[in-house]
Amino acid sequence: MSGYTQRLSTTLAPRAAAIRRALDAPERTPRTAVVLGRIVGIGFAVCFVTGLYSHLHQHPIAWLPMPTRPVELYAWTQGLHVAVGTALLPLVLAKLWVVYPRLFAWPPVRSFGHVIERASIAVLVSTALLQLLMGTLNTFQWYPWPFSFTRTHWALAWVVAGAIVVHVGVKLPLIVQHWRRTGEAEEPT
């Protein structure tokens, strides 16, 4: 390490450790993160499928006929989309609360793969929160932004779906390890 990097690390490492100790809680385990991740993943999958159904009804594709019966099906899918999307907001915040201390892991970046992992998590968190915020504001029919809600919500849905796939792929060994295991006081994912 260079002299500057060494001094910076010596200065910041104890502070990061102090922050992590202050944030310690018995609920912040990999098991809790995996359980919440499963619920959040299922919720986003439901929202993605119902959103896809809605989008294809609003913007039909000529070669893909959409069912028009039962008439109530569209209302049910959109009700499910809104209900699950609304329920996802506190669940995503809970998942972030569980994994929050990992932001203060030292060193912050350990390898090129770790940079990619952190970048993918940043994309996942930012787009997921933006999706949920935009969807919530849409339920109030309030659009404080200058762009089309439907086009942006549709595009971000694909980004969130891709980011979830990348996140699950990166964390798969940890997910498998803690899928059925009883919770232990370990570092969160």
RAZIWO-V728537 format. One record per residue. RES is the residue in one letter. PHI is phi in whole degrees, 0 to 359 (NA if undefined). BURIAL is # if it has 16 or more other C-alpha atoms within 10 Angstrom, else .. Layout:
RES|PHI|BURIAL / RES|PHI|BURIAL
This chain:
M|NA|. / S|286|. / G|301|. / Y|294|. / T|297|. / Q|296|. / R|297|. / L|297|. / S|296|. / T|297|. / T|284|. / L|275|. / A|302|# / P|296|. / R|293|. / A|296|# / A|296|. / A|295|. / I|296|. / R|297|# / R|297|. / A|294|. / L|269|. / D|301|# / A|208|. / P|296|. / E|281|# / R|273|# / T|239|# / P|301|# / R|299|# / T|297|# / A|297|# / V|292|# / V|298|# / L|296|# / G|298|# / R|299|. / I|295|. / V|297|# / G|299|# / I|296|. / G|299|# / F|293|# / A|295|# / V|299|# / C|296|# / F|295|# / V|293|. / T|291|# / G|292|# / L|297|. / Y|301|# / S|297|# / H|298|. / L|291|. / H|284|. / Q|281|. / H|230|. / P|296|. / I|255|. / A|304|. / W|275|. / L|237|. / P|289|. / M|259|. / P|294|. / T|252|. / R|233|. / P|290|. / V|301|. / E|285|. / L|302|. / Y|297|# / A|297|. / W|295|. / T|293|# / Q|287|# / G|297|. / L|296|# / H|301|# / V|290|# / A|296|. / V|291|# / G|299|# / T|293|# / A|292|. / L|292|# / L|303|# / P|292|. / L|292|# / V|295|# / L|296|. / A|295|# / K|298|# / L|296|# / W|297|. / V|293|# / V|265|# / Y|308|# / P|300|# / R|295|# / L|296|. / F|256|# / A|294|# / W|236|# / P|287|. / P|296|. / V|227|. / R|255|. / S|198|. / F|296|. / G|299|. / H|292|. / V|297|. / I|297|. / E|299|# / R|296|# / A|295|. / S|294|# / I|292|# / A|298|. / V|295|# / L|299|# / V|296|# / S|294|. / T|288|# / A|297|# / L|295|# / L|296|. / Q|302|# / L|294|# / L|295|. / M|298|# / G|296|# / T|296|# / L|295|. / N|296|. / T|295|. / F|267|. / Q|53|. / W|243|. / Y|236|. / P|279|. / W|243|. / P|272|. / F|250|. / S|290|. / F|298|. / T|297|. / R|294|. / T|290|. / H|297|# / W|296|. / A|295|. / L|294|# / A|300|# / W|291|. / V|295|# / V|298|# / A|300|# / G|296|. / A|294|# / I|295|# / V|299|. / V|297|# / H|298|# / V|296|. / G|298|. / V|291|# / K|267|. / L|305|. / P|301|. / L|291|. / I|298|# / V|298|. / Q|298|. / H|249|# / W|299|# / R|242|. / R|279|. / T|288|. / G|296|# / E|230|. / A|282|. / E|233|. / E|288|# / P|288|# / T|281|#
